[in-house]
Amino acid sequence: MSNLRKTYSETYDKYVKKIYRFVLLKVNSAEIAEDLTSEVFMRGWESFKANRDKIENIQAFLYQIARNLLADHYRHEAKAQLVSVEYAPPLPDRKQDLEEAAFLQSDLERVKAALSDINDDYREVIVWYYLDELKVSEIAKILNKSEPTVRVLIHRALHALKVELK
Amino acid sequence: MKQSQLVRQLKSLRETKPSDNWVAFTKERIFAAEPSPVGLRAGILSFFPVFRYRLALAPIASVLVLIGLFGFTQNTVPGDFLFSVKKMTENAQLTFSSGVEKPQIQLKLANKRLEELGRIAEGNQVRNLDPTIKEFQLNIAQATRDLAAFNINVTSSDPSAIKELVAETRKLAENKERIESVLGAVIGDTGELNSAILQLEKQTAAYLIADLGKRTLSEEDTQLLIQARDEFNAGNFATSLEKIWILSNK
Protein backbone atom coordinates (compact mmCIF):
# COMPACT_ATOMS: atom_id res chain seq x y z
CA MET A 1 0.00 0.00 0.00
CA SER A 2 2.82 2.33 0.90
CA ASN A 3 4.42 1.91 -2.57
CA LEU A 4 1.11 2.37 -4.35
CA ARG A 5 0.50 5.54 -2.40
CA LYS A 6 3.91 6.90 -3.25
CA THR A 7 3.51 6.14 -6.95
CA TYR A 8 0.04 7.64 -7.14
CA SER A 9 1.18 10.65 -5.16
CA GLU A 10 3.88 11.27 -7.78
CA THR A 11 1.32 10.76 -10.54
CA TYR A 12 -0.93 13.32 -8.90
CA ASP A 13 1.87 15.87 -8.68
CA LYS A 14 2.75 15.30 -12.32
CA TYR A 15 -0.72 15.48 -13.84
CA VAL A 16 -2.96 17.52 -11.55
CA LYS A 17 -2.30 20.82 -13.32
CA LYS A 18 -2.78 19.33 -16.77
CA ILE A 19 -6.05 17.67 -15.85
CA TYR A 20 -7.28 20.83 -14.16
CA ARG A 21 -6.48 22.89 -17.25
CA PHE A 22 -8.08 20.30 -19.51
CA VAL A 23 -11.29 20.48 -17.47
CA LEU A 24 -11.22 24.24 -16.95
CA LEU A 25 -10.95 24.99 -20.66
CA LYS A 26 -14.16 23.11 -21.15
CA VAL A 27 -16.25 24.22 -18.18
CA ASN A 28 -14.92 27.79 -17.89
CA SER A 29 -15.44 27.79 -14.12
CA ALA A 30 -12.60 27.38 -11.64
CA GLU A 31 -14.95 26.01 -9.01
CA ILE A 32 -16.43 23.33 -11.26
CA ALA A 33 -12.97 22.55 -12.65
CA GLU A 34 -11.66 21.96 -9.11
CA ASP A 35 -14.58 19.69 -8.21
CA LEU A 36 -14.28 17.64 -11.37
CA THR A 37 -10.49 17.43 -11.17
CA SER A 38 -10.53 16.17 -7.60
CA GLU A 39 -13.15 13.60 -8.64
CA VAL A 40 -10.87 12.48 -11.49
CA PHE A 41 -8.04 11.78 -9.05
CA MET A 42 -10.32 10.18 -6.47
CA ARG A 43 -11.67 7.73 -9.05
CA GLY A 44 -8.20 7.28 -10.44
CA TRP A 45 -6.87 6.31 -7.00
CA GLU A 46 -9.64 3.76 -6.45
CA SER A 47 -8.94 2.13 -9.82
CA PHE A 48 -5.19 2.40 -9.33
CA LYS A 49 -5.38 0.50 -6.04
CA ALA A 50 -7.59 -2.21 -7.49
CA ASN A 51 -6.11 -2.66 -10.99
CA ARG A 52 -2.68 -1.12 -11.06
CA ASP A 53 -1.29 -3.80 -13.37
CA LYS A 54 -4.04 -3.28 -15.92
CA ILE A 55 -3.32 0.45 -16.32
CA GLU A 56 -0.84 0.71 -19.18
CA ASN A 57 -0.77 4.47 -19.57
CA ILE A 58 -1.66 6.44 -16.46
CA GLN A 59 -1.86 9.73 -18.38
CA ALA A 60 -4.33 8.32 -20.91
CA PHE A 61 -6.21 6.69 -18.05
CA LEU A 62 -6.64 9.98 -16.15
CA TYR A 63 -7.67 11.91 -19.26
CA GLN A 64 -10.22 9.21 -20.01
CA ILE A 65 -11.74 9.61 -16.55
CA ALA A 66 -11.80 13.37 -17.05
CA ARG A 67 -13.58 13.02 -20.40
CA ASN A 68 -16.17 10.70 -18.89
CA LEU A 69 -16.76 13.05 -15.98
CA LEU A 70 -17.13 16.03 -18.31
CA ALA A 71 -19.65 14.09 -20.38
CA ASP A 72 -21.56 13.22 -17.20
CA HIS A 73 -21.39 16.82 -16.06
CA TYR A 74 -22.89 18.18 -19.28
CA ARG A 75 -25.49 15.42 -19.40
CA HIS A 76 -26.53 16.46 -15.92
CA GLU A 77 -26.46 20.14 -16.88
CA ALA A 78 -28.68 19.49 -19.88
CA LYS A 79 -31.23 17.82 -17.61
CA ALA A 80 -31.02 20.67 -15.12
CA GLN A 81 -31.84 23.18 -17.85
CA LEU A 82 -35.16 21.46 -18.56
CA VAL A 83 -36.89 23.41 -15.82
CA SER A 84 -39.77 25.82 -15.84
CA VAL A 85 -38.94 29.42 -16.75
CA GLU A 86 -40.29 30.41 -13.38
CA TYR A 87 -37.27 28.77 -11.79
CA ALA A 88 -34.78 29.97 -14.36
CA PRO A 89 -32.26 32.59 -13.22
CA PRO A 90 -33.06 36.17 -14.28
CA LEU A 91 -31.56 37.36 -17.54
CA PRO A 92 -28.44 39.51 -17.14
CA ASP A 93 -28.92 43.13 -17.83
CA ARG A 94 -27.48 44.77 -20.90
CA LYS A 95 -24.95 46.85 -18.95
CA GLN A 96 -23.37 43.72 -17.44
CA ASP A 97 -23.21 42.16 -20.91
CA LEU A 98 -21.24 45.11 -22.19
CA GLU A 99 -18.79 44.88 -19.30
CA GLU A 100 -18.25 41.20 -19.98
CA ALA A 101 -17.76 41.93 -23.64
CA ALA A 102 -15.11 44.48 -22.75
CA PHE A 103 -13.40 41.93 -20.56
CA LEU A 104 -13.44 39.37 -23.36
CA GLN A 105 -11.67 41.78 -25.65
CA SER A 106 -8.34 40.48 -24.58
CA ASP A 107 -7.12 37.89 -27.06
CA LEU A 108 -6.44 35.32 -24.41
CA GLU A 109 -9.93 35.44 -23.01
CA ARG A 110 -11.29 35.21 -26.53
CA VAL A 111 -9.24 32.11 -27.19
CA LYS A 112 -10.40 30.55 -23.96
CA ALA A 113 -14.00 31.31 -24.74
CA ALA A 114 -13.64 29.98 -28.27
CA LEU A 115 -12.02 26.79 -26.98
CA SER A 116 -14.96 26.05 -24.73
CA ASP A 117 -17.35 26.55 -27.61
CA ILE A 118 -15.82 24.30 -30.24
CA ASN A 119 -16.46 20.58 -30.65
CA ASP A 120 -15.20 18.50 -27.70
CA ASP A 121 -12.91 16.35 -29.85
CA TYR A 122 -11.32 19.44 -31.36
CA ARG A 123 -10.82 21.16 -28.00
CA GLU A 124 -9.27 18.04 -26.51
CA VAL A 125 -6.70 17.58 -29.24
CA ILE A 126 -5.79 21.26 -29.14
CA VAL A 127 -5.21 21.13 -25.38
CA TRP A 128 -3.22 17.91 -25.61
CA TYR A 129 -1.14 18.89 -28.57
CA TYR A 130 -0.47 22.60 -28.00
CA LEU A 131 -0.77 23.00 -24.23
CA ASP A 132 0.23 19.65 -22.83
CA GLU A 133 2.66 18.99 -25.69
CA LEU A 134 1.62 15.38 -26.04
CA LYS A 135 2.98 13.54 -29.06
CA VAL A 136 0.60 12.52 -31.81
CA SER A 137 1.22 8.90 -30.88
CA GLU A 138 0.17 9.59 -27.26
CA ILE A 139 -3.01 11.36 -28.36
CA ALA A 140 -3.71 8.46 -30.71
CA LYS A 141 -3.53 6.11 -27.74
CA ILE A 142 -5.88 8.19 -25.62
CA LEU A 143 -8.42 8.46 -28.43
CA ASN A 144 -7.82 4.94 -29.67
CA LYS A 145 -7.33 6.27 -33.19
CA SER A 146 -4.56 6.03 -35.75
CA GLU A 147 -1.83 8.68 -35.86
CA PRO A 148 -2.81 10.02 -39.33
CA THR A 149 -6.38 10.40 -38.11
CA VAL A 150 -5.14 12.36 -35.09
CA ARG A 151 -3.02 14.64 -37.33
CA VAL A 152 -6.05 15.40 -39.45
CA LEU A 153 -8.08 16.00 -36.28
CA ILE A 154 -5.52 18.50 -34.96
CA HIS A 155 -5.52 20.35 -38.28
CA ARG A 156 -9.31 20.54 -38.36
CA ALA A 157 -9.45 21.54 -34.70
CA LEU A 158 -7.16 24.50 -35.25
CA HIS A 159 -9.19 25.54 -38.27
CA ALA A 160 -12.40 25.32 -36.23
CA LEU A 161 -10.89 27.47 -33.50
CA LYS A 162 -9.85 30.10 -36.00
CA VAL A 163 -13.36 30.16 -37.41
CA GLU A 164 -14.77 30.51 -33.89
CA LEU A 165 -12.49 33.46 -33.25
CA LYS A 166 -13.59 35.38 -36.31
CA MET B 1 -5.61 36.04 -36.17
CA LYS B 2 -2.76 34.20 -37.88
CA GLN B 3 -2.08 30.55 -37.10
CA SER B 4 1.29 31.26 -35.47
CA GLN B 5 -0.29 33.96 -33.35
CA LEU B 6 -3.07 31.59 -32.35
CA VAL B 7 -0.61 28.84 -31.41
CA ARG B 8 1.31 31.36 -29.32
CA GLN B 9 -1.90 32.33 -27.54
CA LEU B 10 -2.73 28.68 -26.95
CA LYS B 11 0.70 28.04 -25.45
CA SER B 12 0.29 30.99 -23.14
CA LEU B 13 -2.75 29.19 -21.71
CA ARG B 14 -0.25 26.81 -20.10
CA GLU B 15 -0.03 29.38 -17.34
CA THR B 16 -3.56 28.46 -16.34
CA LYS B 17 -3.19 26.45 -13.15
CA PRO B 18 -5.03 25.72 -9.92
CA SER B 19 -4.04 27.31 -6.63
CA ASP B 20 -1.29 25.56 -4.69
CA ASN B 21 -3.57 25.34 -1.63
CA TRP B 22 -6.23 23.50 -3.57
CA VAL B 23 -3.64 21.12 -5.04
CA ALA B 24 -2.27 20.26 -1.58
CA PHE B 25 -5.71 20.02 0.03
CA THR B 26 -7.07 17.71 -2.68
CA LYS B 27 -4.07 15.44 -2.41
CA GLU B 28 -4.59 15.16 1.33
CA ARG B 29 -8.28 14.44 0.81
CA ILE B 30 -7.56 11.62 -1.65
CA PHE B 31 -5.32 9.79 0.79
CA ALA B 32 -7.21 10.79 3.95
CA ALA B 33 -9.60 7.84 3.74
CA GLU B 34 -6.68 5.43 3.57
CA PRO B 35 -5.31 3.87 6.78
CA SER B 36 -1.66 4.72 7.21
CA PRO B 37 0.75 1.92 6.28
CA VAL B 38 1.69 -0.20 9.29
CA GLY B 39 4.60 -2.18 8.04
CA LEU B 40 6.12 -4.55 5.58
CA ARG B 41 3.91 -7.52 6.27
CA ALA B 42 0.74 -5.49 6.78
CA GLY B 43 -0.81 -6.99 3.67
CA ILE B 44 -0.53 -10.53 4.92
CA LEU B 45 -1.01 -9.88 8.62
CA SER B 46 -4.02 -7.61 8.16
CA PHE B 47 -5.91 -10.76 7.16
CA PHE B 48 -5.96 -11.51 10.89
CA PRO B 49 -7.82 -8.69 12.68
CA VAL B 50 -5.59 -8.85 15.77
CA PHE B 51 -2.52 -7.89 13.70
CA ARG B 52 -4.14 -4.65 12.58
CA TYR B 53 -3.53 -3.30 16.05
CA ARG B 54 0.20 -3.31 15.88
CA LEU B 55 0.78 -1.43 19.09
CA ALA B 56 -1.00 -4.14 21.02
CA LEU B 57 0.91 -6.86 19.20
CA ALA B 58 4.12 -6.82 21.26
CA PRO B 59 2.50 -7.04 24.73
CA ILE B 60 0.00 -9.66 23.52
CA ALA B 61 2.81 -11.74 22.01
CA SER B 62 4.88 -11.44 25.19
CA VAL B 63 1.97 -12.53 27.38
CA LEU B 64 1.23 -15.47 25.06
CA VAL B 65 4.88 -16.54 25.11
CA LEU B 66 5.00 -16.30 28.91
CA ILE B 67 1.75 -18.27 29.31
CA GLY B 68 3.06 -20.91 26.92
CA LEU B 69 6.41 -21.04 28.71
CA PHE B 70 4.85 -21.36 32.18
CA GLY B 71 2.41 -23.99 30.90
CA PHE B 72 5.25 -25.98 29.39
CA THR B 73 7.44 -25.73 32.50
CA GLN B 74 4.70 -27.20 34.72
CA ASN B 75 5.71 -30.63 33.42
CA THR B 76 9.38 -30.18 34.29
CA VAL B 77 10.99 -31.80 37.36
CA PRO B 78 14.05 -30.69 39.40
CA GLY B 79 17.19 -31.21 37.31
CA ASP B 80 15.45 -30.22 34.03
CA PHE B 81 16.68 -27.21 32.09
CA LEU B 82 13.47 -25.18 32.54
CA PHE B 83 12.74 -26.19 36.14
CA SER B 84 14.15 -22.82 37.27
CA VAL B 85 11.22 -21.09 35.53
CA LYS B 86 8.77 -23.33 37.36
CA LYS B 87 10.59 -22.65 40.62
CA MET B 88 10.34 -18.93 39.88
CA THR B 89 6.53 -19.13 39.67
CA GLU B 90 6.43 -21.15 42.90
CA ASN B 91 8.57 -18.55 44.67
CA ALA B 92 6.33 -15.78 43.36
CA GLN B 93 3.33 -17.64 44.75
CA LEU B 94 5.05 -17.82 48.15
CA THR B 95 6.07 -14.15 48.08
CA PHE B 96 2.51 -13.00 47.55
CA SER B 97 0.96 -15.31 50.15
CA SER B 98 0.09 -14.35 53.74
CA GLY B 99 1.91 -15.68 56.84
CA VAL B 100 -0.78 -18.29 57.50
CA GLU B 101 -0.68 -19.56 53.92
CA LYS B 102 3.12 -19.84 53.61
CA PRO B 103 3.68 -23.18 55.44
CA GLN B 104 0.59 -24.59 53.75
CA ILE B 105 1.99 -23.72 50.32
CA GLN B 106 5.39 -25.17 51.30
CA LEU B 107 3.65 -28.41 52.24
CA LYS B 108 1.72 -28.43 48.98
CA LEU B 109 5.01 -27.94 47.13
CA ALA B 110 6.57 -30.78 49.12
CA ASN B 111 3.61 -32.95 48.07
CA LYS B 112 4.17 -31.87 44.49
CA ARG B 113 7.83 -32.95 44.71
CA LEU B 114 6.67 -36.33 45.98
CA GLU B 115 4.35 -36.67 42.97
CA GLU B 116 7.28 -35.74 40.71
CA LEU B 117 9.41 -38.36 42.43
CA GLY B 118 6.70 -40.89 41.57
CA ARG B 119 6.89 -39.85 37.88
CA ILE B 120 10.70 -39.95 37.98
CA ALA B 121 10.63 -43.47 39.42
CA GLU B 122 8.15 -44.59 36.73
CA GLY B 123 10.23 -43.07 33.91
CA ASN B 124 13.51 -44.26 35.45
CA GLN B 125 14.92 -40.71 35.20
CA VAL B 126 17.87 -41.33 37.54
CA ARG B 127 19.42 -37.93 36.74
CA ASN B 128 16.42 -36.07 38.24
CA LEU B 129 16.16 -38.19 41.38
CA ASP B 130 18.72 -36.44 43.57
CA PRO B 131 17.70 -32.81 42.75
CA THR B 132 14.03 -33.66 43.41
CA ILE B 133 14.75 -35.24 46.79
CA LYS B 134 16.80 -32.15 47.71
CA GLU B 135 13.92 -29.85 46.68
CA PHE B 136 11.52 -31.96 48.75
CA GLN B 137 13.74 -31.65 51.82
CA LEU B 138 14.06 -27.87 51.32
CA ASN B 139 10.27 -27.51 51.22
CA ILE B 140 9.86 -29.55 54.40
CA ALA B 141 12.58 -27.57 56.22
CA GLN B 142 11.07 -24.24 55.19
CA ALA B 143 7.56 -25.35 56.16
CA THR B 144 8.88 -26.37 59.58
CA ARG B 145 10.61 -23.00 60.07
CA ASP B 146 7.42 -21.15 58.99
CA LEU B 147 5.30 -23.19 61.40
CA ALA B 148 7.70 -22.52 64.29
CA ALA B 149 7.49 -18.80 63.57
CA PHE B 150 3.70 -18.81 63.70
CA ASN B 151 2.16 -16.27 66.02
CA ILE B 152 -0.48 -17.80 68.27
CA ASN B 153 -2.77 -14.82 67.64
CA VAL B 154 -2.77 -15.65 63.94
CA THR B 155 -3.53 -19.36 64.27
CA SER B 156 -6.10 -18.90 67.02
CA SER B 157 -8.04 -16.44 64.88
CA ASP B 158 -8.17 -18.99 62.07
CA PRO B 159 -8.27 -22.54 63.43
CA SER B 160 -9.35 -23.82 59.99
CA ALA B 161 -5.86 -22.94 58.74
CA ILE B 162 -4.41 -25.47 61.17
CA LYS B 163 -7.01 -28.00 60.04
CA GLU B 164 -5.79 -27.60 56.45
CA LEU B 165 -2.18 -27.82 57.60
CA VAL B 166 -2.95 -31.05 59.37
CA ALA B 167 -4.70 -32.44 56.28
CA GLU B 168 -1.75 -31.48 54.10
CA THR B 169 0.71 -33.06 56.55
CA ARG B 170 -1.28 -36.29 56.59
CA LYS B 171 -1.31 -36.38 52.79
CA LEU B 172 2.43 -35.74 52.83
CA ALA B 173 3.06 -38.63 55.21
CA GLU B 174 1.01 -41.00 53.03
CA ASN B 175 2.75 -39.90 49.83
CA LYS B 176 6.18 -40.11 51.43
CA GLU B 177 5.54 -43.64 52.60
CA ARG B 178 4.32 -44.70 49.15
CA ILE B 179 7.31 -43.13 47.34
CA GLU B 180 9.82 -44.57 49.81
CA SER B 181 8.39 -48.05 49.20
CA VAL B 182 8.70 -47.53 45.42
CA LEU B 183 12.25 -46.19 45.62
CA GLY B 184 13.31 -48.53 48.41
CA ALA B 185 15.02 -45.65 50.24
CA VAL B 186 14.24 -43.04 52.86
CA ILE B 187 13.94 -39.67 51.13
CA GLY B 188 14.01 -37.39 54.14
CA ASP B 189 13.14 -37.04 57.74
CA THR B 190 9.81 -35.38 58.49
CA GLY B 191 10.17 -35.79 62.24
CA GLU B 192 10.83 -32.12 62.81
CA LEU B 193 7.89 -31.20 60.66
CA ASN B 194 5.59 -33.53 62.58
CA SER B 195 6.87 -32.07 65.87
CA ALA B 196 6.28 -28.55 64.62
CA ILE B 197 2.74 -29.38 63.54
CA LEU B 198 2.08 -31.09 66.83
CA GLN B 199 3.46 -28.13 68.80
CA LEU B 200 1.32 -25.76 66.75
CA GLU B 201 -1.79 -27.85 67.30
CA LYS B 202 -1.05 -27.98 71.05
CA GLN B 203 -0.42 -24.25 71.44
CA THR B 204 -3.46 -23.22 69.39
CA ALA B 205 -5.82 -25.67 71.06
CA ALA B 206 -4.64 -24.58 74.54
CA TYR B 207 -5.10 -20.92 73.70
CA LEU B 208 -8.57 -21.41 72.21
CA ILE B 209 -9.81 -23.68 75.03
CA ALA B 210 -8.71 -21.05 77.56
CA ASP B 211 -10.34 -18.31 75.52
CA LEU B 212 -13.66 -20.18 75.13
CA GLY B 213 -13.65 -21.01 78.85
CA LYS B 214 -14.01 -17.30 79.65
CA ARG B 215 -17.13 -16.97 77.51
CA THR B 216 -20.77 -17.72 78.22
CA LEU B 217 -21.70 -20.73 76.08
CA SER B 218 -24.91 -22.64 75.40
CA GLU B 219 -25.27 -26.11 76.87
CA GLU B 220 -24.45 -27.74 73.55
CA ASP B 221 -21.36 -25.58 73.06
CA THR B 222 -20.24 -26.27 76.61
CA GLN B 223 -20.43 -30.00 75.85
CA LEU B 224 -18.29 -29.50 72.75
CA LEU B 225 -15.76 -27.51 74.77
CA ILE B 226 -15.60 -30.27 77.38
CA GLN B 227 -14.96 -32.84 74.62
CA ALA B 228 -12.22 -30.61 73.15
CA ARG B 229 -10.57 -30.27 76.54
CA ASP B 230 -10.70 -34.06 77.06
CA GLU B 231 -9.09 -34.70 73.66
CA PHE B 232 -6.41 -32.13 74.48
CA ASN B 233 -5.66 -33.77 77.82
CA ALA B 234 -5.38 -37.14 76.01
CA GLY B 235 -2.77 -35.64 73.69
CA ASN B 236 -5.11 -35.67 70.64
CA PHE B 237 -4.53 -32.04 69.74
CA ALA B 238 -5.79 -32.33 66.18
CA THR B 239 -9.10 -33.86 67.31
CA SER B 240 -9.35 -31.21 70.03
CA LEU B 241 -8.97 -28.49 67.38
CA GLU B 242 -11.60 -30.24 65.26
CA LYS B 243 -14.14 -29.84 68.09
CA ILE B 244 -13.16 -26.19 68.65
CA TRP B 245 -13.51 -25.55 64.93
CA ILE B 246 -17.06 -27.00 64.94
CA LEU B 247 -17.89 -24.88 67.98
CA SER B 248 -16.51 -21.70 66.44
CA ASN B 249 -18.37 -22.16 63.16
CA LYS B 250 -21.83 -22.86 64.56
Interface residues (C-beta under 8 A of the other chain):
Chain A: M1 S2 R5 Y8 S9 Y12 D13 V16 K17 Y20 R21 L24 L25 A30 A33 E34 T37 S38 F41 M42 W45 D107 L108 V111 K112 L115 I126 Y130 L131 L158 L161 K162 L165
Chain B: M1 Q3 L6 V7 Q9 L10 K11 S12 L13 R14 T16 K17 P18 W22 V23 T26 K27 R29 I30 F31 E34 P37 A42 G43
